[in-house]
């Protein structure tokens, strides 16, 4: 068995291999925790500027996500399910963005 560590920029290297996309699995797990914690709305965005714009226009929105596995400046939470497992999001709007989440959602 051969393992290839890659990212979305050179995924072609793994075209004939079994691929596990950890970022997408983690993002979807985090999404399950978010939904389980009763948010008013859950919005997934691909662009960081869109996330920041939404927060600027709606200061009560909660920003959550990462880029390249790192937490983002100004974000309330990263992309860890354990970080939010006991947070009550009732009545809150969550804006979630990760490096590859949107591509996982929109994959053919």
N, C-alpha and C positions, 0 to 999 in steps of 0.2 A: 504494500500500500504506500502510495506517495502522497505527501501533504504539500500543498502549495499555499503559502500565505500571500494574499493579494489584496487589492482594493478595487474600487470601481474604475480606476484609471487604467488598470492592466488586467482586467478580469479575463481577457482573451487567452491568457496563459493557462487558464483552467477549463477551457472550453470542452474538453473531452473527459473531465474528471467529475466526481461527485463534489458538489459545492455546498458548504454550510455557511450561511451568511449570519455571523454572530450579531452584528449590529442590528439587523432586522429582527432577529429573535428577541434580543434584549428590548428593543423598542416596542415590539408587540406585547411582550410580557409587561412592560411598564404601562402600556395602554390598557391592559386588562386591570391592573391595579388602579389606575386612574378611574376607569369606568365603575369599578367596584366601590369606589369611595365617593360616589354620588355627585359628580360635577353637574352644574347647570348646562354647560356646553363644553365640548372637546373639539378643538380645532387643530388640525395638523397642517403645518406650513413647511415648504421646502427652503424658502429664502430667509436668511437671518434678518435682513432689513424689513421684511414683512412682519416678522415676529416683534421686532423692536417698534415698528410703526403701530402695530395693534396695541402694544403695551403703553406707548406714549398717549394714544387716543383713549385708552381705557386703563387707567392706573391700577384698577382693582383686579385686572386679569393676572393670572399666574403664568410665568414663563418657565418652561421646563425643556431640557434637551442638552445636546452636546455637539461638538464638531471634533472629529478625529479622536473621540474618546475623552475629550477634555471638557470640563464644565465651562460655561460661557459667562462673561462679565454681565452683570445685571440680571441674570436669571435666578429665579427663586430656588430651583432644583436642577440637578443633573438628569441623567437618564437611568437612574438605578431604581428598580422596583422596591428594593429594601429601604431606600431613602424616603419613600412616600407611603409605605404599606399601612401606616397608622394615621395618615393625614385625612381629615374630613374635608372633602372638597364641596360639600353641599352648598349650592347657590353660587359657586365659583365657576369662572370660565378659564379653562386650561388651554394654553397655546403650547404645542409640542413640536419640536423639530430635532431631527438627528441627521447624521451624515448620510445614511442610506435608507431611512424609513420610507420616504415617499417613493423611492425607486422600487422598494419591495411591494408597496401597495399597488403601484401602477404597472408592475411587471406583466408581460403577456402570458 
